[in-house]
Amino acid sequence: MLHFLNLPALFKGQATSSIHQFKANSIEGKIIDLASFKGKKLLIVNTASECGFTPQFKELQKLYDTYKDKNFTIIGFPSNDFGKQDPGNNSEIKSFCERNYGVTFLMMEKIEVKGDNMHPIYRWLTSKSENGVMNSKVRWNFQKYMVDENGYLVDVVSPPKSPNCKKILKWLDTPKNQSSK
């Protein structure tokens, strides 16, 4: 019997595991179980306090304020991996984000998003063998990963692109269970 393959799905890949399997520490040191975000779209962003893209915190906060009541959240992961642009400790980073940008979305503890000590969440985000969808490389601060309500990777948006770019807004405005099709 001959079976026809769904070629577009074959080329893009199908999600094989969920981000909901992970836990990470918030910037305050509290363990956050990502399974608690089942049913919500996530925008995961590696952040830095001293980067040319740092003003994106303001755009991220605006996006969060607009969509937070529509099963959406943002998770920021500070990282000092690019140009040593987030040298502060967790307390300093938290204070900076709140004072300068009014950040109320979830900020996590500072991690590494590349190299040998890459955090497991970022290993999952960047490796097709783990996420089942695509390989990617974190190119700089403020790279944005889109994760659907089921915890599956949908796409990635490059650092210079605004958090309010068409790709992200279209994804956020797509009804549940259609966002990863």
N, C-alpha and C positions, 0 to 999 in steps of 0.2 A: 504494500500500500504506500502511495506517495503522499508525503505531507509537505505543505508549503510553509515556508518560514515567514514570519513577520520581519522583513528585512530592516525597516527603520528601527524597530525595537532591538534587533540584533546588533546594529551598529552603535546605537546610543548606550545600550546595556540596560539591564533590568536590576533594580535594587535587590540586593541579596541579604542585607542586614540593616538593622535600624540603629540610629543614633541613640535610641532609647535604652540601649544596653549599657550606656556609660554613666559614670558619676564624676563630678568634678567639684572643686572647692570654690565657693563664692569669694569675692574680694574680702569679705569679712571672716573667711575661714570656715563657713558652714558648708557641709556636704550637700550638694545639689544632685538629686537623682534625675537624670534627663527623661526618665520614664514618666515623670510628673508632667511633662509637656505633651503627652499623647493627646491628639486632637487639635494641636496648635501648629501653625506654620512657624518656623524659626528662621531668623536671619542671624547667622553666626559670623562675627567680625573680629579679626585681630586688630587691636587698637594700639595707639601710641600717643603720648601726651606732647611730644615735641616734634611732630612731623608736619610737613606742608599740608597733609590731608587731615590734620587734627580738627579743623573746623567741621569736618563731617559729623562730629559728635552732635552738633546742633541739628543737622539734617536727620541723623538717626533718631534723636529725641523727638523731632517733629513727626517722623514716620511712626514711631512707637505710640505717640499720643493719638495719632489718627486711627491706628489699626488695633490697638491693644484690647479693645472690647470686641474685636472680630476674630477671636482665636488666633492671635499672633503675638509673638514676643521677639525681642532682640536679646542676644547674648553676646556680650563683649568680652574678649580675651586679651588683656594687655600683654604685649610682648616687646622685648628689647632686642629682637633679632635683626632688625634692619636699621643700620646707622646709629645704633645705641640710642634710639629716640624715645625710650621709656625707661630712664634709669632709676626712677623712684621706686620705693617699696609700695606694697599694696595700700597702705593707709594714705600715703601721699597721692597715689594715683586716684583713689576714691575721692579724696578731698578736691583734687584738681578738677575731676569730671563734674562733680556736683557744683562746685563754686563757679566754674567758667562756662559750663554748658547745661546746667540743670539736669544732669543725667539721672533718670529714675529707672531706666531699664536695667536688667541684670548684668552686673559686671562680675567677672570671675577673677581668681587670683592670677598673677602674672605667670605666663608659661612660655615654653619654646614652641614655635610653630614650624620649625624646620630643623634639619640636622639629626644627629644621633639621639638627642634627648627630646625629640618631638613628642608632644603630648599625645596620648592615644586617640583623643577626639580628632586631632588634626591628622594623625596617621590615617584614620578612617575617612575623613573628608577628602584627603588627597590621593587615596589609593583605590583604584578600581577593583583590585583583588579583595579589598575589604568592604567597599560600599556598593560594588556591583554596577556602578553607573559610569564613572569616568576617573581618569587620572588627572591631577592638576598639581601645580606647584604654587605655593604661596609666594607671590612675586614681591610684595611690599606690604606695608601697613595698610589697613582698611580694605583688605580683600573680603568680599562678602559671599558667604555660602547660603544657599536657599535650601531648606529642608522642609518637606511636606508634613501634613498632619499625622502621617503614619511613621514619621521618623526617617524617611528615605530622602537621600540627596536628590535634588532636582537640577540645580545648576550653580554656576559660580559667576560672580561679577567682579571685574578687575578693580584694583584700588582707585584709579582716578575717576571712575564712574560714580556719580552721585547715588546715595541710597534711595533717592527719589527718581531714579532713571526709569524709562518705560518698561524695561524687562522686569524689574522688581514690582512696579505698580500693577502691571498686567497680571503677574503671578498672584499678587495679593488680592486682586479683584476677581480672580477665577474661583468659582465655587469649589467647595471641598470635594475631594476625590476626582477632580478634573485637572488639578494643578500639575500633576506629574505625567500627564498623558501627552 
